[in-house]
Amino acid sequence: MPRWLFPLLVLLIAALAALLVWAWSTDYILIDKCLDAGGVWEQEARVCALPVTTIRS
């Protein structure tokens, strides 16, 4: 393995870790999951409001 490859891999891993920390700290992933599930994100309370439906057979 070339000597320059190790620092490059460390830098790449650090960048990916920083991206994940940013995504979780800004609620980006939570908001995306909420909207994908059909919910509404309530910013003030930082919660996802999902509609309740009843399925009758």
PDB file with one MODEL, atoms N, CA, C and O in Angstrom:
MODEL        1
ATOM      1  N   MET A   1       0.850  -1.175   0.000  1.00  0.00           N
ATOM      2  CA  MET A   1       0.000   0.000   0.000  1.00  0.00           C
ATOM      3  C   MET A   1       0.897   1.241   0.000  1.00  0.00           C
ATOM      4  O   MET A   1       1.814   1.336   0.816  1.00  0.00           O
ATOM      5  N   PRO A   2       0.648   2.180  -0.894  1.00  0.00           N
ATOM      6  CA  PRO A   2       1.452   3.403  -0.939  1.00  0.00           C
ATOM      7  C   PRO A   2       1.328   4.200   0.367  1.00  0.00           C
ATOM      8  O   PRO A   2       0.292   4.165   1.032  1.00  0.00           O
ATOM      9  N   ARG A   3       2.385   4.907   0.716  1.00  0.00           N
ATOM     10  CA  ARG A   3       2.415   5.680   1.968  1.00  0.00           C
ATOM     11  C   ARG A   3       1.389   6.800   2.008  1.00  0.00           C
ATOM     12  O   ARG A   3       0.900   7.131   3.088  1.00  0.00           O
ATOM     13  N   TRP A   4       1.050   7.386   0.891  1.00  0.00           N
ATOM     14  CA  TRP A   4       0.133   8.510   0.864  1.00  0.00           C
ATOM     15  C   TRP A   4      -1.325   8.059   1.005  1.00  0.00           C
ATOM     16  O   TRP A   4      -2.207   8.884   1.241  1.00  0.00           O
ATOM     17  N   LEU A   5      -1.578   6.761   0.863  1.00  0.00           N
ATOM     18  CA  LEU A   5      -2.953   6.270   0.901  1.00  0.00           C
ATOM     19  C   LEU A   5      -3.531   6.265   2.322  1.00  0.00           C
ATOM     20  O   LEU A   5      -4.718   6.538   2.499  1.00  0.00           O
ATOM     21  N   PHE A   6      -2.715   5.962   3.330  1.00  0.00           N
ATOM     22  CA  PHE A   6      -3.205   5.917   4.705  1.00  0.00           C
ATOM     23  C   PHE A   6      -3.729   7.271   5.188  1.00  0.00           C
ATOM     24  O   PHE A   6      -4.841   7.321   5.713  1.00  0.00           O
ATOM     25  N   PRO A   7      -2.986   8.369   5.039  1.00  0.00           N
ATOM     26  CA  PRO A   7      -3.538   9.670   5.462  1.00  0.00           C
ATOM     27  C   PRO A   7      -4.808  10.046   4.695  1.00  0.00           C
ATOM     28  O   PRO A   7      -5.706  10.681   5.249  1.00  0.00           O
ATOM     29  N   LEU A   8      -4.880   9.658   3.444  1.00  0.00           N
ATOM     30  CA  LEU A   8      -6.072   9.938   2.650  1.00  0.00           C
ATOM     31  C   LEU A   8      -7.275   9.172   3.194  1.00  0.00           C
ATOM     32  O   LEU A   8      -8.375   9.719   3.268  1.00  0.00           O
ATOM     33  N   LEU A   9      -7.075   7.919   3.574  1.00  0.00           N
ATOM     34  CA  LEU A   9      -8.167   7.136   4.153  1.00  0.00           C
ATOM     35  C   LEU A   9      -8.605   7.694   5.504  1.00  0.00           C
ATOM     36  O   LEU A   9      -9.800   7.734   5.798  1.00  0.00           O
ATOM     37  N   VAL A  10      -7.659   8.122   6.321  1.00  0.00           N
ATOM     38  CA  VAL A  10      -7.991   8.721   7.613  1.00  0.00           C
ATOM     39  C   VAL A  10      -8.795   9.998   7.404  1.00  0.00           C
ATOM     40  O   VAL A  10      -9.776  10.231   8.111  1.00  0.00           O
ATOM     41  N   LEU A  11      -8.404  10.806   6.470  1.00  0.00           N
ATOM     42  CA  LEU A  11      -9.124  12.040   6.171  1.00  0.00           C
ATOM     43  C   LEU A  11     -10.536  11.745   5.668  1.00  0.00           C
ATOM     44  O   LEU A  11     -11.484  12.431   6.049  1.00  0.00           O
ATOM     45  N   LEU A  12     -10.677  10.752   4.836  1.00  0.00           N
ATOM     46  CA  LEU A  12     -11.989  10.372   4.316  1.00  0.00           C
ATOM     47  C   LEU A  12     -12.898   9.879   5.438  1.00  0.00           C
ATOM     48  O   LEU A  12     -14.070  10.253   5.485  1.00  0.00           O
ATOM     49  N   ILE A  13     -12.388   9.058   6.329  1.00  0.00           N
ATOM     50  CA  ILE A  13     -13.173   8.552   7.441  1.00  0.00           C
ATOM     51  C   ILE A  13     -13.582   9.699   8.378  1.00  0.00           C
ATOM     52  O   ILE A  13     -14.714   9.735   8.860  1.00  0.00           O
ATOM     53  N   ALA A  14     -12.668  10.622   8.630  1.00  0.00           N
ATOM     54  CA  ALA A  14     -12.979  11.767   9.486  1.00  0.00           C
ATOM     55  C   ALA A  14     -14.062  12.642   8.847  1.00  0.00           C
ATOM     56  O   ALA A  14     -14.948  13.137   9.544  1.00  0.00           O
ATOM     57  N   ALA A  15     -13.998  12.831   7.541  1.00  0.00           N
ATOM     58  CA  ALA A  15     -15.008  13.635   6.848  1.00  0.00           C
ATOM     59  C   ALA A  15     -16.374  12.959   6.910  1.00  0.00           C
ATOM     60  O   ALA A  15     -17.385  13.628   7.120  1.00  0.00           O
ATOM     61  N   LEU A  16     -16.413  11.651   6.733  1.00  0.00           N
ATOM     62  CA  LEU A  16     -17.683  10.943   6.811  1.00  0.00           C
ATOM     63  C   LEU A  16     -18.251  10.986   8.232  1.00  0.00           C
ATOM     64  O   LEU A  16     -19.460  11.138   8.406  1.00  0.00           O
ATOM     65  N   ALA A  17     -17.413  10.858   9.222  1.00  0.00           N
ATOM     66  CA  ALA A  17     -17.870  10.947  10.608  1.00  0.00           C
ATOM     67  C   ALA A  17     -18.422  12.338  10.905  1.00  0.00           C
ATOM     68  O   ALA A  17     -19.449  12.463  11.572  1.00  0.00           O
ATOM     69  N   ALA A  18     -17.760  13.376  10.423  1.00  0.00           N
ATOM     70  CA  ALA A  18     -18.245  14.737  10.629  1.00  0.00           C
ATOM     71  C   ALA A  18     -19.593  14.944   9.937  1.00  0.00           C
ATOM     72  O   ALA A  18     -20.467  15.626  10.472  1.00  0.00           O
ATOM     73  N   LEU A  19     -19.759  14.372   8.777  1.00  0.00           N
ATOM     74  CA  LEU A  19     -21.029  14.485   8.058  1.00  0.00           C
ATOM     75  C   LEU A  19     -22.154  13.806   8.828  1.00  0.00           C
ATOM     76  O   LEU A  19     -23.259  14.343   8.904  1.00  0.00           O
ATOM     77  N   LEU A  20     -21.894  12.643   9.395  1.00  0.00           N
ATOM     78  CA  LEU A  20     -22.914  11.951  10.179  1.00  0.00           C
ATOM     79  C   LEU A  20     -23.269  12.722  11.450  1.00  0.00           C
ATOM     80  O   LEU A  20     -24.441  12.803  11.819  1.00  0.00           O
ATOM     81  N   VAL A  21     -22.278  13.281  12.112  1.00  0.00           N
ATOM     82  CA  VAL A  21     -22.532  14.080  13.319  1.00  0.00           C
ATOM     83  C   VAL A  21     -23.372  15.298  12.960  1.00  0.00           C
ATOM     84  O   VAL A  21     -24.305  15.638  13.687  1.00  0.00           O
ATOM     85  N   TRP A  22     -23.060  15.952  11.866  1.00  0.00           N
ATOM     86  CA  TRP A  22     -23.838  17.115  11.435  1.00  0.00           C
ATOM     87  C   TRP A  22     -25.280  16.708  11.120  1.00  0.00           C
ATOM     88  O   TRP A  22     -26.218  17.403  11.510  1.00  0.00           O
ATOM     89  N   ALA A  23     -25.458  15.593  10.419  1.00  0.00           N
ATOM     90  CA  ALA A  23     -26.794  15.165  10.018  1.00  0.00           C
ATOM     91  C   ALA A  23     -27.661  14.861  11.234  1.00  0.00           C
ATOM     92  O   ALA A  23     -28.838  15.221  11.258  1.00  0.00           O
ATOM     93  N   TRP A  24     -27.097  14.206  12.237  1.00  0.00           N
ATOM     94  CA  TRP A  24     -27.885  13.902  13.433  1.00  0.00           C
ATOM     95  C   TRP A  24     -28.107  15.134  14.289  1.00  0.00           C
ATOM     96  O   TRP A  24     -29.180  15.275  14.877  1.00  0.00           O
ATOM     97  N   SER A  25     -27.145  16.021  14.382  1.00  0.00           N
ATOM     98  CA  SER A  25     -27.302  17.188  15.250  1.00  0.00           C
ATOM     99  C   SER A  25     -28.276  18.213  14.678  1.00  0.00           C
ATOM    100  O   SER A  25     -28.852  18.997  15.432  1.00  0.00           O
ATOM    101  N   THR A  26     -28.467  18.221  13.383  1.00  0.00           N
ATOM    102  CA  THR A  26     -29.399  19.170  12.774  1.00  0.00           C
ATOM    103  C   THR A  26     -30.765  18.552  12.520  1.00  0.00           C
ATOM    104  O   THR A  26     -31.617  19.191  11.902  1.00  0.00           O
ATOM    105  N   ASP A  27     -30.998  17.329  12.980  1.00  0.00           N
ATOM    106  CA  ASP A  27     -32.263  16.604  12.800  1.00  0.00           C
ATOM    107  C   ASP A  27     -32.572  16.326  11.334  1.00  0.00           C
ATOM    108  O   ASP A  27     -33.713  16.011  10.997  1.00  0.00           O
ATOM    109  N   TYR A  28     -31.592  16.434  10.473  1.00  0.00           N
ATOM    110  CA  TYR A  28     -31.824  16.220   9.041  1.00  0.00           C
ATOM    111  C   TYR A  28     -32.366  14.819   8.779  1.00  0.00           C
ATOM    112  O   TYR A  28     -33.335  14.654   8.038  1.00  0.00           O
ATOM    113  N   ILE A  29     -31.742  13.812   9.384  1.00  0.00           N
ATOM    114  CA  ILE A  29     -32.152  12.428   9.152  1.00  0.00           C
ATOM    115  C   ILE A  29     -33.531  12.178   9.760  1.00  0.00           C
ATOM    116  O   ILE A  29     -34.363  11.502   9.155  1.00  0.00           O
ATOM    117  N   LEU A  30     -33.774  12.718  10.951  1.00  0.00           N
ATOM    118  CA  LEU A  30     -35.079  12.533  11.582  1.00  0.00           C
ATOM    119  C   LEU A  30     -36.200  13.172  10.765  1.00  0.00           C
ATOM    120  O   LEU A  30     -37.268  12.582  10.603  1.00  0.00           O
ATOM    121  N   ILE A  31     -35.959  14.361  10.259  1.00  0.00           N
ATOM    122  CA  ILE A  31     -36.968  15.048   9.444  1.00  0.00           C
ATOM    123  C   ILE A  31     -37.223  14.268   8.159  1.00  0.00           C
ATOM    124  O   ILE A  31     -38.372  14.124   7.739  1.00  0.00           O
ATOM    125  N   ASP A  32     -36.174  13.771   7.538  1.00  0.00           N
ATOM    126  CA  ASP A  32     -36.314  13.008   6.301  1.00  0.00           C
ATOM    127  C   ASP A  32     -37.115  11.735   6.532  1.00  0.00           C
ATOM    128  O   ASP A  32     -37.993  11.405   5.734  1.00  0.00           O
ATOM    129  N   LYS A  33     -36.828  11.021   7.608  1.00  0.00           N
ATOM    130  CA  LYS A  33     -37.573   9.799   7.914  1.00  0.00           C
ATOM    131  C   LYS A  33     -39.036  10.106   8.212  1.00  0.00           C
ATOM    132  O   LYS A  33     -39.926   9.354   7.814  1.00  0.00           O
ATOM    133  N   CYS A  34     -39.279  11.194   8.903  1.00  0.00           N
ATOM    134  CA  CYS A  34     -40.649  11.594   9.222  1.00  0.00           C
ATOM    135  C   CYS A  34     -41.439  11.883   7.952  1.00  0.00           C
ATOM    136  O   CYS A  34     -42.556  11.395   7.781  1.00  0.00           O
ATOM    137  N   LEU A  35     -40.860  12.669   7.076  1.00  0.00           N
ATOM    138  CA  LEU A  35     -41.557  13.024   5.841  1.00  0.00           C
ATOM    139  C   LEU A  35     -41.736  11.812   4.936  1.00  0.00           C
ATOM    140  O   LEU A  35     -42.759  11.696   4.261  1.00  0.00           O
ATOM    141  N   ASP A  36     -40.762  10.909   4.909  1.00  0.00           N
ATOM    142  CA  ASP A  36     -40.889   9.691   4.109  1.00  0.00           C
ATOM    143  C   ASP A  36     -42.025   8.803   4.614  1.00  0.00           C
ATOM    144  O   ASP A  36     -42.661   8.100   3.829  1.00  0.00           O
ATOM    145  N   ALA A  37     -42.280   8.834   5.921  1.00  0.00           N
ATOM    146  CA  ALA A  37     -43.349   8.024   6.507  1.00  0.00           C
ATOM    147  C   ALA A  37     -44.714   8.680   6.355  1.00  0.00           C
ATOM    148  O   ALA A  37     -45.723   8.098   6.753  1.00  0.00           O
ATOM    149  N   GLY A  38     -44.762   9.877   5.788  1.00  0.00           N
ATOM    150  CA  GLY A  38     -46.031  10.559   5.588  1.00  0.00           C
ATOM    151  C   GLY A  38     -46.427  11.454   6.748  1.00  0.00           C
ATOM    152  O   GLY A  38     -47.582  11.869   6.851  1.00  0.00           O
ATOM    153  N   GLY A  39     -45.489  11.749   7.609  1.00  0.00           N
ATOM    154  CA  GLY A  39     -45.767  12.589   8.767  1.00  0.00           C
ATOM    155  C   GLY A  39     -45.483  14.048   8.503  1.00  0.00           C
ATOM    156  O   GLY A  39     -45.091  14.445   7.405  1.00  0.00           O
ATOM    157  N   VAL A  40     -45.693  14.839   9.547  1.00  0.00           N
ATOM    158  CA  VAL A  40     -45.423  16.278   9.500  1.00  0.00           C
ATOM    159  C   VAL A  40     -44.450  16.585  10.626  1.00  0.00           C
ATOM    160  O   VAL A  40     -44.707  16.236  11.778  1.00  0.00           O
ATOM    161  N   TRP A  41     -43.339  17.232  10.308  1.00  0.00           N
ATOM    162  CA  TRP A  41     -42.333  17.562  11.305  1.00  0.00           C
ATOM    163  C   TRP A  41     -42.718  18.849  12.018  1.00  0.00           C
ATOM    164  O   TRP A  41     -42.905  19.886  11.381  1.00  0.00           O
ATOM    165  N   GLU A  42     -42.837  18.782  13.350  1.00  0.00           N
ATOM    166  CA  GLU A  42     -43.149  19.959  14.157  1.00  0.00           C
ATOM    167  C   GLU A  42     -41.841  20.493  14.724  1.00  0.00           C
ATOM    168  O   GLU A  42     -41.268  19.913  15.646  1.00  0.00           O
ATOM    169  N   GLN A  43     -41.376  21.602  14.165  1.00  0.00           N
ATOM    170  CA  GLN A  43     -40.050  22.138  14.464  1.00  0.00           C
ATOM    171  C   GLN A  43     -39.889  22.561  15.922  1.00  0.00           C
ATOM    172  O   GLN A  43     -38.850  22.304  16.529  1.00  0.00           O
ATOM    173  N   GLU A  44     -40.905  23.206  16.484  1.00  0.00           N
ATOM    174  CA  GLU A  44     -40.779  23.720  17.845  1.00  0.00           C
ATOM    175  C   GLU A  44     -40.607  22.583  18.854  1.00  0.00           C
ATOM    176  O   GLU A  44     -39.793  22.677  19.773  1.00  0.00           O
ATOM    177  N   ALA A  45     -41.377  21.515  18.675  1.00  0.00           N
ATOM    178  CA  ALA A  45     -41.332  20.391  19.605  1.00  0.00           C
ATOM    179  C   ALA A  45     -40.308  19.332  19.196  1.00  0.00           C
ATOM    180  O   ALA A  45     -39.989  18.435  19.976  1.00  0.00           O
ATOM    181  N   ARG A  46     -39.802  19.442  17.980  1.00  0.00           N
ATOM    182  CA  ARG A  46     -38.858  18.470  17.408  1.00  0.00           C
ATOM    183  C   ARG A  46     -39.421  17.054  17.439  1.00  0.00           C
ATOM    184  O   ARG A  46     -38.743  16.113  17.851  1.00  0.00           O
ATOM    185  N   VAL A  47     -40.673  16.916  16.996  1.00  0.00           N
ATOM    186  CA  VAL A  47     -41.337  15.613  16.942  1.00  0.00           C
ATOM    187  C   VAL A  47     -42.010  15.445  15.590  1.00  0.00           C
ATOM    188  O   VAL A  47     -42.271  16.410  14.870  1.00  0.00           O
ATOM    189  N   CYS A  48     -42.279  14.193  15.273  1.00  0.00           N
ATOM    190  CA  CYS A  48     -42.964  13.864  14.030  1.00  0.00           C
ATOM    191  C   CYS A  48     -44.411  13.532  14.354  1.00  0.00           C
ATOM    192  O   CYS A  48     -44.681  12.675  15.196  1.00  0.00           O
ATOM    193  N   ALA A  49     -45.332  14.199  13.695  1.00  0.00           N
ATOM    194  CA  ALA A  49     -46.758  13.936  13.877  1.00  0.00           C
ATOM    195  C   ALA A  49     -47.222  13.057  12.718  1.00  0.00           C
ATOM    196  O   ALA A  49     -47.231  13.472  11.559  1.00  0.00           O
ATOM    197  N   LEU A  50     -47.605  11.842  13.066  1.00  0.00           N
ATOM    198  CA  LEU A  50     -48.086  10.899  12.045  1.00  0.00           C
ATOM    199  C   LEU A  50     -49.604  10.781  12.138  1.00  0.00           C
ATOM    200  O   LEU A  50     -50.153  10.737  13.240  1.00  0.00           O
ATOM    201  N   PRO A  51     -50.281  10.729  11.009  1.00  0.00           N
ATOM    202  CA  PRO A  51     -51.741  10.558  11.047  1.00  0.00           C
ATOM    203  C   PRO A  51     -52.101   9.156  11.516  1.00  0.00           C
ATOM    204  O   PRO A  51     -51.422   8.185  11.182  1.00  0.00           O
ATOM    205  N   VAL A  52     -53.170   9.061  12.289  1.00  0.00           N
ATOM    206  CA  VAL A  52     -53.644   7.765  12.784  1.00  0.00           C
ATOM    207  C   VAL A  52     -54.775   7.309  11.886  1.00  0.00           C
ATOM    208  O   VAL A  52     -55.732   8.046  11.651  1.00  0.00           O
ATOM    209  N   THR A  53     -54.660   6.092  11.387  1.00  0.00           N
ATOM    210  CA  THR A  53     -55.713   5.530  10.542  1.00  0.00           C
ATOM    211  C   THR A  53     -56.168   4.204  11.144  1.00  0.00           C
ATOM    212  O   THR A  53     -55.400   3.512  11.813  1.00  0.00           O
ATOM    213  N   THR A  54     -57.406   3.871  10.899  1.00  0.00           N
ATOM    214  CA  THR A  54     -57.960   2.614  11.379  1.00  0.00           C
ATOM    215  C   THR A  54     -58.273   1.744  10.176  1.00  0.00           C
ATOM    216  O   THR A  54     -58.907   2.180   9.216  1.00  0.00           O
ATOM    217  N   ILE A  55     -57.814   0.510  10.250  1.00  0.00           N
ATOM    218  CA  ILE A  55     -58.073  -0.439   9.174  1.00  0.00           C
ATOM    219  C   ILE A  55     -59.085  -1.453   9.698  1.00  0.00           C
ATOM    220  O   ILE A  55     -58.831  -2.151  10.679  1.00  0.00           O
ATOM    221  N   ARG A  56     -60.204  -1.521   9.049  1.00  0.00           N
ATOM    222  CA  ARG A  56     -61.247  -2.482   9.460  1.00  0.00           C
ATOM    223  C   ARG A  56     -61.347  -3.564   8.409  1.00  0.00           C
ATOM    224  O   ARG A  56     -61.316  -3.298   7.208  1.00  0.00           O
ATOM    225  N   SER A  57     -61.467  -4.771   8.878  1.00  0.00           N
ATOM    226  CA  SER A  57     -61.564  -5.885   7.929  1.00  0.00           C
ATOM    227  C   SER A  57     -62.978  -6.417   7.843  1.00  0.00           C
ATOM    228  O   SER A  57     -63.239  -7.356   7.091  1.00  0.00           O
TER     229      SER A  57
ENDMDL
END
